[in-house]
Amino acid sequence: MACEYINNNENIAFVFIGGSIIKSPDFHKKLEYIKMNLKKPLLLFAGNSYQINLNVDAFFIPFPLNTYDYNYFHNELLRNAFLLSQKPVYITGYLLLGSNFTSAYILSKAYDISENYDIILAFVKFCEIMKFSSIYLEGGSGSNKIVSIELLKFISEKTKLPIIVGGGLKNLDVIENVLLNGADYVIIGNYIEENVNFIKEL
């Protein structure tokens, strides 16, 4: 049902699958089923090595920026370098700017920089230098707080890289506000899982 709707909705550009914590034994079977029934590009947003699977169109890899543990990112890439080389790979600069109690925060060992615009701007310029595909501003998976609109405006005025916003997007007004104020794409994950019919409202 969801795949059919996505296939017929011109406002949906692509589908992410993956996340910070996925250890389900049937994850790869579900991924195969989705790939078979989806006509839109399927990108694997791989938060850990368990999720790597070639049954996707491309890999979308988050490079954690405000983290105490850069080794995690490098180790995961090295562990999966051969498989990752089999498909297009897009690296996004990943800034966690939300609650310290989300799974993304815990796994990436992030530190909060949401109030420090100078550091955020430095990270944005780092993404440009490294030729990353985009910048991902994340409030945290399952978060009730979205990325600051003021901060979103600030970043969008400082870079030409596409900006992706995720976390806390739970109604159409909020999504529209985010898109009108600098976001090029929005990611809606947990809320759709909890409210399947929401996808029909988009």
One Martini backbone bead per residue (centre of mass of N, CA, C, O) as a GRO file, in nm:
protein
  202
    1MET     BB    1   0.060   0.061  -0.024
    2ALA     BB    2   0.295   0.262   0.018
    3CYS     BB    3   0.439   0.211  -0.252
    4GLU     BB    4   0.209   0.299  -0.437
    5TYR     BB    5   0.191   0.588  -0.337
    6ILE     BB    6   0.482   0.671  -0.393
    7ASN     BB    7   0.480   0.612  -0.702
    8ASN     BB    8   0.225   0.840  -0.736
    9ASN     BB    9   0.416   1.062  -0.596
   10GLU     BB   10   0.577   1.354  -0.706
   11ASN     BB   11   0.687   1.458  -0.410
   12ILE     BB   12   0.855   1.193  -0.414
   13ALA     BB   13   1.191   1.129  -0.477
   14PHE     BB   14   1.265   0.930  -0.233
   15VAL     BB   15   1.398   0.648  -0.037
   16PHE     BB   16   1.461   0.574   0.289
   17ILE     BB   17   1.671   0.324   0.451
   18GLY     BB   18   1.710   0.306   0.796
   19GLY     BB   19   1.943   0.376   1.080
   20SER     BB   20   2.068   0.375   1.394
   21ILE     BB   21   1.868   0.122   1.490
   22ILE     BB   22   1.924  -0.205   1.331
   23LYS     BB   23   1.847  -0.569   1.419
   24SER     BB   24   1.660  -0.702   1.243
   25PRO     BB   25   1.632  -1.019   1.098
   26ASP     BB   26   1.421  -0.895   0.855
   27PHE     BB   27   1.542  -0.647   0.707
   28HIS     BB   28   1.637  -0.770   0.426
   29LYS     BB   29   1.356  -0.870   0.341
   30LYS     BB   30   1.218  -0.595   0.344
   31LEU     BB   31   1.404  -0.459   0.141
   32GLU     BB   32   1.340  -0.648  -0.096
   33TYR     BB   33   1.039  -0.586  -0.109
   34ILE     BB   34   1.059  -0.283  -0.159
   35LYS     BB   35   1.230  -0.295  -0.418
   36MET     BB   36   1.016  -0.458  -0.586
   37ASN     BB   37   0.773  -0.216  -0.528
   38LEU     BB   38   0.967   0.018  -0.613
   39LYS     BB   39   1.015   0.312  -0.838
   40LYS     BB   40   1.187   0.453  -0.656
   41PRO     BB   41   1.454   0.550  -0.516
   42LEU     BB   42   1.679   0.352  -0.307
   43LEU     BB   43   1.818   0.452   0.004
   44LEU     BB   44   2.083   0.379   0.221
   45PHE     BB   45   2.070   0.464   0.567
   46ALA     BB   46   2.362   0.388   0.724
   47GLY     BB   47   2.431   0.333   1.074
   48ASN     BB   48   2.541   0.037   1.004
   49SER     BB   49   2.677  -0.262   0.892
   50TYR     BB   50   2.418  -0.443   0.895
   51GLN     BB   51   2.263  -0.272   0.656
   52ILE     BB   52   2.430  -0.366   0.433
   53ASN     BB   53   2.303  -0.357   0.088
   54LEU     BB   54   2.261  -0.417  -0.268
   55ASN     BB   55   1.927  -0.369  -0.264
   56VAL     BB   56   2.002  -0.081  -0.399
   57ASP     BB   57   2.083   0.230  -0.554
   58ALA     BB   58   2.213   0.363  -0.287
   59PHE     BB   59   2.434   0.536  -0.072
   60PHE     BB   60   2.367   0.708   0.247
   61ILE     BB   61   2.622   0.875   0.424
   62PRO     BB   62   2.687   0.966   0.745
   63PHE     BB   63   2.883   1.243   0.863
   64PRO     BB   64   2.983   1.304   1.161
   65LEU     BB   65   3.057   1.611   1.320
   66ASN     BB   66   2.936   1.632   1.628
   67THR     BB   67   3.185   1.433   1.755
   68TYR     BB   68   3.383   1.205   1.965
   69ASP     BB   69   3.363   0.964   1.717
   70TYR     BB   70   3.526   0.916   1.421
   71ASN     BB   71   3.594   0.610   1.411
   72TYR     BB   72   3.319   0.495   1.347
   73PHE     BB   73   3.299   0.587   1.057
   74HIS     BB   74   3.562   0.461   0.946
   75ASN     BB   75   3.507   0.166   1.029
   76GLU     BB   76   3.245   0.127   0.865
   77LEU     BB   77   3.370   0.183   0.589
   78LEU     BB   78   3.597  -0.028   0.591
   79ARG     BB   79   3.413  -0.281   0.642
   80ASN     BB   80   3.240  -0.180   0.355
   81ALA     BB   81   3.402  -0.100   0.096
   82PHE     BB   82   3.327  -0.307  -0.119
   83LEU     BB   83   3.018  -0.275  -0.118
   84LEU     BB   84   3.012   0.036  -0.158
   85SER     BB   85   3.158   0.019  -0.450
   86GLN     BB   86   2.886  -0.101  -0.607
   87LYS     BB   87   2.771   0.190  -0.546
   88PRO     BB   88   2.651   0.474  -0.503
   89VAL     BB   89   2.797   0.747  -0.304
   90TYR     BB   90   2.665   0.954  -0.037
   91ILE     BB   91   2.786   1.226   0.144
   92THR     BB   92   2.681   1.356   0.459
   93GLY     BB   93   2.656   1.617   0.664
   94TYR     BB   94   2.614   1.547   1.020
   95LEU     BB   95   2.386   1.734   1.224
   96LEU     BB   96   2.323   1.737   1.565
   97LEU     BB   97   2.020   1.941   1.688
   98GLY     BB   98   1.913   1.802   1.972
   99SER     BB   99   1.841   1.557   2.155
  100ASN     BB  100   2.025   1.354   2.395
  101PHE     BB  101   1.793   1.094   2.377
  102THR     BB  102   1.862   0.986   2.113
  103SER     BB  103   1.991   0.741   1.919
  104ALA     BB  104   2.184   0.918   1.752
  105TYR     BB  105   2.334   1.045   1.989
  106ILE     BB  106   2.439   0.790   2.126
  107LEU     BB  107   2.595   0.657   1.883
  108SER     BB  108   2.766   0.933   1.796
  109LYS     BB  109   2.859   1.108   2.033
  110ALA     BB  110   2.729   1.382   2.069
  111TYR     BB  111   2.744   1.738   2.061
  112ASP     BB  112   2.622   2.047   2.146
  113ILE     BB  113   2.575   2.329   1.882
  114SER     BB  114   2.298   2.492   1.838
  115GLU     BB  115   2.421   2.786   1.958
  116ASN     BB  116   2.686   2.765   1.758
  117TYR     BB  117   2.732   2.926   1.465
  118ASP     BB  118   3.038   2.916   1.409
  119ILE     BB  119   3.070   2.608   1.414
  120ILE     BB  120   2.858   2.541   1.206
  121LEU     BB  121   2.990   2.697   0.973
  122ALA     BB  122   3.250   2.533   0.971
  123PHE     BB  123   3.111   2.266   0.894
  124VAL     BB  124   2.990   2.363   0.629
  125LYS     BB  125   3.267   2.427   0.493
  126PHE     BB  126   3.374   2.141   0.518
  127CYS     BB  127   3.165   2.014   0.325
  128GLU     BB  128   3.260   2.173   0.079
  129ILE     BB  129   3.557   2.083   0.072
  130MET     BB  130   3.466   1.763   0.067
  131LYS     BB  131   3.224   1.727  -0.137
  132PHE     BB  132   2.957   1.698  -0.037
  133SER     BB  133   2.618   1.643  -0.114
  134SER     BB  134   2.533   1.742   0.187
  135ILE     BB  135   2.313   1.859   0.454
  136TYR     BB  136   2.229   1.726   0.779
  137LEU     BB  137   1.957   1.816   0.983
  138GLU     BB  138   1.921   1.683   1.318
  139GLY     BB  139   1.694   1.624   1.587
  140GLY     BB  140   1.630   1.329   1.602
  141SER     BB  141   1.516   1.031   1.638
  142GLY     BB  142   1.198   1.097   1.772
  143SER     BB  143   1.175   1.382   1.800
  144ASN     BB  144   0.998   1.686   1.929
  145LYS     BB  145   1.233   1.862   1.797
  146ILE     BB  146   1.318   2.094   1.584
  147VAL     BB  147   1.491   2.265   1.387
  148SER     BB  148   1.585   2.571   1.375
  149ILE     BB  149   1.476   2.822   1.173
  150GLU     BB  150   1.703   3.023   1.215
  151LEU     BB  151   1.929   2.821   1.146
  152LEU     BB  152   1.832   2.740   0.867
  153LYS     BB  153   1.860   3.019   0.742
  154PHE     BB  154   2.157   3.060   0.797
  155ILE     BB  155   2.265   2.818   0.631
  156SER     BB  156   2.122   2.878   0.353
  157GLU     BB  157   2.296   3.156   0.322
  158LYS     BB  158   2.599   2.989   0.329
  159THR     BB  159   2.490   2.770   0.110
  160LYS     BB  160   2.456   2.535  -0.183
  161LEU     BB  161   2.390   2.304  -0.038
  162PRO     BB  162   2.192   2.070   0.028
  163ILE     BB  163   1.911   2.055   0.257
  164ILE     BB  164   1.847   1.839   0.531
  165VAL     BB  165   1.553   1.753   0.729
  166GLY     BB  166   1.518   1.610   1.062
  167GLY     BB  167   1.303   1.574   1.305
  168GLY     BB  168   0.980   1.642   1.428
  169LEU     BB  169   0.798   1.580   1.167
  170LYS     BB  170   0.424   1.593   1.229
  171ASN     BB  171   0.332   1.820   1.013
  172LEU     BB  172   0.253   2.019   0.747
  173ASP     BB  173   0.329   2.297   0.861
  174VAL     BB  174   0.617   2.229   0.944
  175ILE     BB  175   0.717   2.132   0.670
  176GLU     BB  176   0.661   2.393   0.515
  177ASN     BB  177   0.839   2.578   0.690
  178VAL     BB  178   1.105   2.433   0.630
  179LEU     BB  179   1.095   2.465   0.315
  180LEU     BB  180   1.068   2.789   0.321
  181ASN     BB  181   1.359   2.804   0.515
  182GLY     BB  182   1.587   2.602   0.330
  183ALA     BB  183   1.484   2.334   0.264
  184ASP     BB  184   1.502   2.064   0.023
  185TYR     BB  185   1.461   1.834   0.241
  186VAL     BB  186   1.263   1.577   0.402
  187ILE     BB  187   1.248   1.364   0.696
  188ILE     BB  188   1.017   1.083   0.747
  189GLY     BB  189   0.981   0.825   0.990
  190ASN     BB  190   0.856   0.758   1.275
  191TYR     BB  191   0.574   0.884   1.218
  192ILE     BB  192   0.492   0.688   0.992
  193GLU     BB  193   0.513   0.430   1.159
  194GLU     BB  194   0.279   0.538   1.360
  195ASN     BB  195   0.134   0.697   1.087
  196VAL     BB  196   0.058   0.576   0.793
  197ASN     BB  197  -0.155   0.797   0.678
  198PHE     BB  198   0.035   1.047   0.650
  199ILE     BB  199   0.144   0.995   0.360
  200LYS     BB  200  -0.136   1.089   0.222
  201GLU     BB  201  -0.096   1.406   0.304
  202LEU     BB  202   0.168   1.497   0.133
   0.00000   0.00000   0.00000
